[in-house]
Amino acid sequence: MVLQRAINKNLKITILGMGYIGLPTGIAFARAGYTVYGFDVNTDVIETLKSGKIHIVEPDLQEAFEETLKSGKFIPTLQLEKSDVYIIAVPTPFKKNHEEKIADLTYVEKASEMVGEILEENNLVILESTVPPMTTRLMTDILEKTSNISRDKFMSVHCPERVLPGKILYELEHNDRIIGSEKIEAAELTRTIYSAMVKEGTCYLTDDITAEMCKLIENTFRDVNIAFANELSIICDKLEINVFELIKLANKHPRVNILTPGAGVGGHCLAVDPWFIVEKFPNEAKVIKEARLINDFKPRFIVNKVDEILERNKELTIGILGLAYKPDIDDLRESPAMEIAEILRDKGYKVIACEPNVNKKEVCKFKLYSLEEIIEEADYLVLAQGHTEFKNKIAKLKNSKVYDCLGLI
Ligand SMILES: NC(=O)c1ccc[n+]([C@@H]2O[C@H](COP(=O)([O-])OP(=O)(O)OC[C@H]3O[C@@H](n4cnc5c(N)ncnc54)[C@H](O)[C@@H]3O)[C@@H](O)[C@H]2O)c1
């Protein structure tokens, strides 16, 4: 019966957490024809949404939001109400003031308790947050305990999110999804619901732990491969050979494809998710942990090189080209380029920056300049991010003194 209602899109869906993931997911489900309640504990977030505005920066989302709000398919709310389906998309940061990097699951636990308090038999609860393995079972334990309903009588699923900020709406409708559950009927029901939204992608079914690990290893794969390239850059520095030339030549082999070294690894996914495996398997996840440490060390390695090249002359002005954590975005969170800028400033250098994706005069007390201005203003440049603007104007840098983290020059 629930399956038939899902096919008819006659199910009430509530999403807990109206952030970068929950809000676009709610809008995409509403566009697919479901009635979606967008619940958040943050009053400001819900008030903003109720006033017709979104509170996150994401292309095309405002227009899509307005459409679904107008059609009555998407309803922002501060009141968690009984629904057929609950989707949990709350934060999973690291624990604060903890020496080891360990997932703080208090948001997931709290959201599970809130759902447990209104849960009914045959309800479906889907965890979308990125979590360490076994967390979906922890959610089921909490739901069972809080609701007093046996786990045989409701359904728990993990369906991790793998969208790219800046392309979220498109990727929600085009990316393949992994749906994991201890119960096949729960996974199948979830597939029916998500298939309405995932127009171009395929929904693959598996168990909950495989789904949790799948999300984590996707980002870990990238992190480990980048760490290999970064480690090579450190070794080549000692050998006094050009790492970019070395990698280019090695990649001539038909089965070798080494990535490009850079300033490090940042953002809130690649630099975070591998630790969720390490925390559970500290003795086994050796490569994964070492890769994290290598990528975390890279900004400091670059600072030491620059300090050495400049003979510690603190009279000099250093210009950082690119502060964001990856090309062509404005997100500075956990950015290795930002870390380079901050450590150089702490060492006593005057540090200025050029970040073409940020439309401000200053960020974190770093004055922002155009590329042309910073070439004039700085004594030494650090090319930390491969923004398209820099690639397009690379010839302008040829006469400047530059530490090129990316091999673009
Ligand atoms: N942002 C991304 O690009 C991305 C990509 C893939 C996966 N993820 C994962 O998705 C999850 C959510 O990330 P995000 O970026 O959307 O976070 P976010 O911080 O943007 O939003 C989370 C929202 O959840 C709300 N919240 C907290 N507790 C709540 C509760 N009990 N009930 C209702 N709302 C509650 C917060 O107020 C906030 O508005 C995380 O696990 C993250 O790792 C994020």
The ligand as an SDF file (V2000), in Angstrom:
LIG
                    3D

 44 48  0  0  0  0  0  0  0  0999 V2000
   27.3400   20.5700    1.6250 N   0  0  0  0  0  0  0  0  0  0  0  0
   27.7650   19.6140    0.8180 C   0  0  0  0  0  0  0  0  0  0  0  0
   28.3160   19.8790   -0.2530 O   0  0  0  0  0  0  0  0  0  0  0  0
   27.5760   18.1550    1.1790 C   0  0  0  0  0  0  0  0  0  0  0  0
   27.7680   17.1840    0.1800 C   0  0  0  0  0  0  0  0  0  0  0  0
   27.5340   15.8510    0.5000 C   0  0  0  0  0  0  0  0  0  0  0  0
   27.1650   15.4940    1.7930 C   0  0  0  0  0  0  0  0  0  0  0  0
   27.0010   16.4620    2.7490 N   0  0  0  0  0  0  0  0  0  0  0  0
   26.5940   16.0420    4.1010 C   0  0  0  0  0  0  0  0  0  0  0  0
   25.2230   16.3930    4.2920 O   0  0  0  0  0  0  0  0  0  0  0  0
   24.9830   16.6940    5.6780 C   0  0  0  0  0  0  0  0  0  0  0  0
   24.3620   18.0780    5.7890 C   0  0  0  0  0  0  0  0  0  0  0  0
   25.2850   19.0130    5.3030 O   0  0  0  0  0  0  0  0  0  0  0  0
   24.8730   20.5070    4.9000 P   0  0  0  0  0  0  0  0  0  0  0  0
   26.0260   21.0460    4.1340 O   0  0  0  0  0  0  0  0  0  0  0  0
   23.5190   20.5190    4.2950 O   0  0  0  0  0  0  0  0  0  0  0  0
   24.8010   21.1740    6.3550 O   0  0  0  0  0  0  0  0  0  0  0  0
   24.2870   22.6770    6.7190 P   0  0  0  0  0  0  0  0  0  0  0  0
   25.0600   23.0830    7.9080 O   0  0  0  0  0  0  0  0  0  0  0  0
   24.3020   23.5250    5.4960 O   0  0  0  0  0  0  0  0  0  0  0  0
   22.7580   22.4710    7.1140 O   0  0  0  0  0  0  0  0  0  0  0  0
   22.3150   21.6540    8.1430 C   0  0  0  0  0  0  0  0  0  0  0  0
   21.0130   22.2230    8.7070 C   0  0  0  0  0  0  0  0  0  0  0  0
   20.5120   21.2810    9.6640 O   0  0  0  0  0  0  0  0  0  0  0  0
   19.8570   22.0330   10.6810 C   0  0  0  0  0  0  0  0  0  0  0  0
   19.6290   21.1500   11.8410 N   0  0  0  0  0  0  0  0  0  0  0  0
   20.4980   20.7860   12.8160 C   0  0  0  0  0  0  0  0  0  0  0  0
   19.8850   19.9390   13.6770 N   0  0  0  0  0  0  0  0  0  0  0  0
   18.6190   19.7710   13.2400 C   0  0  0  0  0  0  0  0  0  0  0  0
   17.4990   19.0180   13.6900 C   0  0  0  0  0  0  0  0  0  0  0  0
   17.5570   18.2540   14.7810 N   0  0  0  0  0  0  0  0  0  0  0  0
   16.3470   19.0940   12.9930 N   0  0  0  0  0  0  0  0  0  0  0  0
   16.2520   19.8800   11.8900 C   0  0  0  0  0  0  0  0  0  0  0  0
   17.2830   20.6120   11.4110 N   0  0  0  0  0  0  0  0  0  0  0  0
   18.4420   20.5530   12.0670 C   0  0  0  0  0  0  0  0  0  0  0  0
   20.7650   23.2060   10.8930 C   0  0  0  0  0  0  0  0  0  0  0  0
   20.0850   24.2640   11.5370 O   0  0  0  0  0  0  0  0  0  0  0  0
   21.1620   23.5500    9.4410 C   0  0  0  0  0  0  0  0  0  0  0  0
   20.2830   24.5070    8.8850 O   0  0  0  0  0  0  0  0  0  0  0  0
   26.3440   16.5640    6.3670 C   0  0  0  0  0  0  0  0  0  0  0  0
   26.4670   15.2760    6.9000 O   0  0  0  0  0  0  0  0  0  0  0  0
   27.3390   16.7360    5.2310 C   0  0  0  0  0  0  0  0  0  0  0  0
   28.5710   16.1040    5.4860 O   0  0  0  0  0  0  0  0  0  0  0  0
   27.1850   17.7780    2.4560 C   0  0  0  0  0  0  0  0  0  0  0  0
  1  2  1  0
  2  3  2  0
  2  4  1  0
  4  5  1  0
  4 44  2  0
  5  6  2  0
  6  7  1  0
  7  8  2  0
  8  9  1  0
  8 44  1  0
  9 10  1  0
  9 42  1  0
 10 11  1  0
 11 12  1  0
 11 40  1  0
 12 13  1  0
 13 14  1  0
 14 15  2  0
 14 16  1  0
 14 17  1  0
 17 18  1  0
 18 19  2  0
 18 20  1  0
 18 21  1  0
 21 22  1  0
 22 23  1  0
 23 24  1  0
 23 38  1  0
 24 25  1  0
 25 26  1  0
 25 36  1  0
 26 27  1  0
 26 35  1  0
 27 28  2  0
 28 29  1  0
 29 30  1  0
 29 35  2  0
 30 31  1  0
 30 32  2  0
 32 33  1  0
 33 34  2  0
 34 35  1  0
 36 37  1  0
 36 38  1  0
 38 39  1  0
 40 41  1  0
 40 42  1  0
 42 43  1  0
M  CHG  2   8   1  16  -1
M  END
$$$$
